[in-house]
Amino acid sequence: MEYRPGDLERVQRTSLSVLKEFIRICEKYQLDYFCHWGTALGAVRHQGFIPWDDDIDVGMLREDYERFLQVAPGELGDKFVLSNGFIQKNCPGMFTMMSAADTLHVTEQESLWGYWHGIRIDIFPFDHVPEDAVKRKFQYGAVRFWYQLYIMKNLRCPQILGNGWKARAVRGVCRVMHVLLKGMPMSLILRRIRRASLRYRGQGDLVTLLYDIYPEKYLLRLTDIFPLQEGRFEGISVKLLHHNHMALENSYGDYMTLPPEDQRVNHYSGRLKFHETDG
């Protein structure tokens, strides 16, 4: 599906209002964050949204991320909502989504879940990982294993592409596991995800996004992050990685060159609802 005329701009405007509130809270409590992925690219190449993009991504070190989750509920009132698997327990993601209340922005795959989020920004925790590649692999595997159980406990049949025998077999396994996991407390699964994520907390200076399917791709040294630098995004000041150029090259290659038109895609393919007062 594609956005109706004007809808993409409204999504961007709404998510920008969420970002402004997020930044306000971070500044009030002296919490560090950094724009990442398409948001960091947009800040450099367009000084705002990539024209066809429809989301905002920021990262935080685990300590600042958890402090944000502690203080934000008392700051947000009824205009914004925080969601993640640890809060709702039926949310499609361990990272946090901060959404505008009374809105919806849900892809077809996300609509299978019991919790639907609104127009949002995504807030990703970056956790410490070991220098040893083998130990990192075991940590990645532990997080992935328990997260897969979380998915199968929530969904009888996750959206799995393909009609071949492998795809059918995976769907069959998911259905069986969904039944078997009914007796396993969700709290146990969430504790194990958290334990695996925090296994090397405070050790060394290597961090990554453990909740991504390719965590090795997003390895950062603390010296890659700090000191943060200033950027501009839709007229507001935002924080960028100290080595933002390196991170963008790792993710996009020649990131200043626009991709072919058939690769200029966004996430929307499902349910969309704006706040009544959003004109």
Phi and psi in degrees as a GROMACS rama.xvg file:
@    title "Ramachandran Plot"
@    xaxis  label "Phi"
@    yaxis  label "Psi"
@TYPE xy
-118.422  157.216  GLU-2
-67.005  145.345  TYR-3
-69.8745  157.347  ARG-4
-53.056  127.864  PRO-5
91.2914  -19.7965  GLY-6
-70.0252  -39.0013  ASP-7
-60.4425  -43.0412  LEU-8
-62.8672  -36.7943  GLU-9
-68.6977  -38.5803  ARG-10
-61.4945  -46.7613  VAL-11
-61.3393  -42.6615  GLN-12
-64.3718  -40.3086  ARG-13
-68.7548  -45.4709  THR-14
-65.4476  -30.3809  SER-15
-64.9536  -37.4487  LEU-16
-64.9553  -34.0794  SER-17
-67.6918  -43.3932  VAL-18
-59.6972  -42.436  LEU-19
-60.0039  -41.2115  LYS-20
-68.2602  -40.1538  GLU-21
-58.4973  -47.474  PHE-22
-63.2859  -39.6239  ILE-23
-57.6289  -45.347  ARG-24
-66.5416  -43.3685  ILE-25
-60.5188  -42.1345  CYS-26
-68.205  -38.1499  GLU-27
-62.9033  -39.6757  LYS-28
-103.904  10.9051  TYR-29
55.6413  50.7023  GLN-30
-103.992  134.038  LEU-31
-86.7023  139.699  ASP-32
-143.455  167.524  TYR-33
-147.858  138.88  PHE-34
-67.1696  146.203  CYS-35
-140.263  168.515  HIS-36
49.647  -132.409  TRP-37
-62.2558  -26.0687  GLY-38
-71.0683  -43.1156  THR-39
-65.3161  -39.9752  ALA-40
-63.4514  -44.4101  LEU-41
-61.2412  -38.8967  GLY-42
-63.0119  -36.1139  ALA-43
-81.8206  -47.0229  VAL-44
-86.8269  -31.5257  ARG-45
-123.944  -4.33135  HIS-46
55.0997  30.9293  GLN-47
173.748  -153.073  GLY-48
-61.5478  140.344  PHE-49
-59.0391  130.169  ILE-50
-51.1889  -32.1662  PRO-51
-100.92  3.06784  TRP-52
-83.5377  155.003  ASP-53
-135.84  20.3882  ASP-54
-146.102  168.431  ASP-55
-128.671  131.115  ILE-56
-120.617  131.208  ASP-57
-132.563  152.287  VAL-58
-118.321  156.104  GLY-59
-145.188  145.851  MET-60
-64.7605  151.509  LEU-61
-51.7787  -41.6543  ARG-62
-62.2915  -46.5805  GLU-63
-69.126  -36.6635  ASP-64
-59.8861  -47.1503  TYR-65
-70.402  -35.0885  GLU-66
-64.2993  -39.6762  ARG-67
-59.6175  -45.1782  PHE-68
-64.2486  -25.3853  LEU-69
-75.5375  -43.5387  GLN-70
-91.1008  -26.8342  VAL-71
-60.8424  -42.737  ALA-72
-54.9252  -33.4075  PRO-73
-78.3268  -8.40666  GLY-74
-105.008  -24.8117  GLU-75
-82.7375  -24.2117  LEU-76
62.8048  -143.825  GLY-77
-105.222  12.8941  ASP-78
-93.325  -18.565  LYS-79
-137.299  155.645  PHE-80
-133.428  136.532  VAL-81
-99.8019  138.891  LEU-82
-144.795  141.572  SER-83
-166.224  172.174  ASN-84
-60.8463  -28.7586  GLY-85
-77.2848  -21.2991  PHE-86
-91.2116  -60.4708  ILE-87
-86.5674  -26.0981  GLN-88
69.8125  0.804549  LYS-89
-139.507  36.5999  ASN-90
-106.698  138.589  CYS-91
-76.7358  71.0301  PRO-92
154.105  141.639  GLY-93
-83.831  -28.6046  MET-94
-70.6533  169.397  PHE-95
-97.9834  135.734  THR-96
-109  126.442  MET-97
-106.686  112.603  MET-98
-114.972  154.281  SER-99
-73.4422  129.593  ALA-100
-63.3822  151.613  ALA-101
61.983  29.8137  ASP-102
-127.714  165.082  THR-103
-136.477  140.618  LEU-104
-152.541  81.968  HIS-105
-125.579  125.209  VAL-106
-74.7403  168.932  THR-107
-57.758  -43.1657  GLU-108
-66.776  -42.464  GLN-109
-65.5123  -25.1485  GLU-110
-68.5862  -11.9953  SER-111
-74.5955  -17.1363  LEU-112
-83.6051  161.611  TRP-113
-76.0955  -19.6106  GLY-114
-114.485  130.814  TYR-115
-112.579  128.303  TRP-116
-93.2749  169.397  HIS-117
-100.8  -168.309  GLY-118
-65.9419  130.195  ILE-119
-149.25  176.005  ARG-120
-117.018  152.137  ILE-121
-103.647  130.527  ASP-122
-116.785  115.495  ILE-123
-107.947  129.401  PHE-124
-83.007  135.571  PRO-125
-105.151  121.75  PHE-126
-108.22  154.332  ASP-127
-69.4648  139.1  HIS-128
-132.504  157.567  VAL-129
-76.886  159.243  PRO-130
-67.0079  -35.4901  GLU-131
-69.3548  123.755  ASP-132
-64.7532  -34.2111  ALA-133
-68.1388  -42.5697  VAL-134
-64.4379  -37.5952  LYS-135
-62.463  -42.037  ARG-136
-60.11  -41.0265  LYS-137
-66.0499  -39.1918  PHE-138
-64.7506  -45.1713  GLN-139
-57.6152  -44.5548  TYR-140
-63.3185  -38.6877  GLY-141
-65.9372  -45.1671  ALA-142
-62.3434  -44.5784  VAL-143
-64.6862  -40.7315  ARG-144
-60.4743  -50.0858  PHE-145
-71.8034  -31.495  TRP-146
-67.9847  -36.2095  TYR-147
-64.9434  -37.1191  GLN-148
-64.5735  -38.9555  LEU-149
-59.166  -44.6021  TYR-150
-63.8709  -48.1971  ILE-151
-69.104  -28.061  MET-152
-70.3452  -34.5988  LYS-153
-80.6628  -35.5367  ASN-154
-119.657  127.426  LEU-155
-66.9376  -36.8081  ARG-156
-147.377  92.6562  CYS-157
-59.3893  158.199  PRO-158
-72.1358  109.839  GLN-159
-120.682  119.741  ILE-160
-72.8065  148.982  LEU-161
104.695  155.929  GLY-162
-122.702  7.95675  ASN-163
-74.4805  177.089  GLY-164
-65.0159  -32.7575  TRP-165
-65.8893  -44.6755  LYS-166
-64.2282  -40.9531  ALA-167
-65.0452  -38.0655  ARG-168
-65.2975  -41.2418  ALA-169
-64.0674  -41.7063  VAL-170
-61.045  -39.7684  ARG-171
-63.704  -43.3647  GLY-172
-61.806  -41.7912  VAL-173
-61.8067  -40.943  CYS-174
-63.8957  -43.4311  ARG-175
-64.5011  -45.3635  VAL-176
-65.3521  -35.2573  MET-177
-58.7089  -40.4368  HIS-178
-70.1226  -46.3141  VAL-179
-64.3849  -32.0914  LEU-180
-80.5849  -5.73437  LEU-181
-57.7071  -31.0958  LYS-182
-84.9605  -6.8668  GLY-183
-93.0174  123.82  MET-184
-61.7627  135.049  PRO-185
-60.2836  -32.9494  MET-186
-60.0113  -34.8066  SER-187
-65.974  -45.7309  LEU-188
-60.356  -44.4543  ILE-189
-66.4644  -38.19  LEU-190
-62.6339  -40.228  ARG-191
-69.1822  -37.9072  ARG-192
-61.1471  -46.1968  ILE-193
-65.3189  -42.3677  ARG-194
-61.0969  -44.7102  ARG-195
-65.4671  -38.0717  ALA-196
-66.0395  -36.7049  SER-197
-98.1901  11.9117  LEU-198
-56.042  -37.0341  ARG-199
-112.49  29.2002  TYR-200
-56.0392  128.265  ARG-201
77.4739  4.05329  GLY-202
-102.601  124.331  GLN-203
73.3904  -166.946  GLY-204
-127.946  20.0461  ASP-205
-105.695  127.21  LEU-206
-134.061  160.435  VAL-207
-159.246  174.558  THR-208
-91.4374  99.6286  LEU-209
-72.7571  -17.4825  LEU-210
-89.2317  7.45954  TYR-211
-95.3953  154.821  ASP-212
-69.8574  -20.7143  ILE-213
-125.853  68.4723  TYR-214
-62.6185  -28.4908  PRO-215
-63.4707  -25.9665  GLU-216
-69.6506  -22.0884  LYS-217
-112.82  24.4254  TYR-218
-62.1133  134.662  LEU-219
-137.138  142.106  LEU-220
-84.5274  153.723  ARG-221
-60.0539  -29.8095  LEU-222
-73.3351  -15.4811  THR-223
-77.1824  -24.2546  ASP-224
-92.8359  -46.1512  ILE-225
-112.787  148.527  PHE-226
-73.0853  141.257  PRO-227
-63.9655  152.113  LEU-228
-115.051  160.539  GLN-229
-86.9495  143.934  GLU-230
-138.508  173.909  GLY-231
-120.268  135.754  ARG-232
-141.442  110.632  PHE-233
50.8667  42.0779  GLU-234
85.3308  -0.591682  GLY-235
-114.898  157.257  ILE-236
-83.2283  131.42  SER-237
-130.987  163.608  VAL-238
-97.2067  137.944  LYS-239
-124.236  157.84  LEU-240
-57.846  148.098  LEU-241
-59.1797  -43.298  HIS-242
-104.214  56.4837  HIS-243
-64.5272  -38.5205  ASN-244
-58.2136  -45.7264  HIS-245
-61.0111  -45.6164  MET-246
-63.6536  -39.7577  ALA-247
-68.8398  -39.2871  LEU-248
-63.4608  -40.0583  GLU-249
-62.8798  -34.9035  ASN-250
-86.1381  -36.7987  SER-251
-125.182  -7.73608  TYR-252
72.6985  -126.226  GLY-253
-75.8454  81.3559  ASP-254
-75.6965  -14.36  TYR-255
-81.978  -10.9402  MET-256
-92.4635  128.352  THR-257
-64.3531  139.36  LEU-258
-72.3773  164.145  PRO-259
-57.3478  154.285  PRO-260
-59.611  -33.1829  GLU-261
-73.4708  -6.89991  ASP-262
-105.312  4.60794  GLN-263
-89.3507  79.5773  ARG-264
-115.72  161.334  VAL-265
-129.58  -167.416  ASN-266
-97.228  -16.9304  HIS-267
-70.513  127.96  TYR-268
-157.664  23.9927  SER-269
-144.085  -115.172  GLY-270
-104.599  133.421  ARG-271
-136.4  128.041  LEU-272
-142.451  132.137  LYS-273
-98.631  157.565  PHE-274
-64.8067  145.324  HIS-275
-57.1465  -32.0814  GLU-276
-88.19  -1.34647  THR-277
-84.6503  109.405  ASP-278
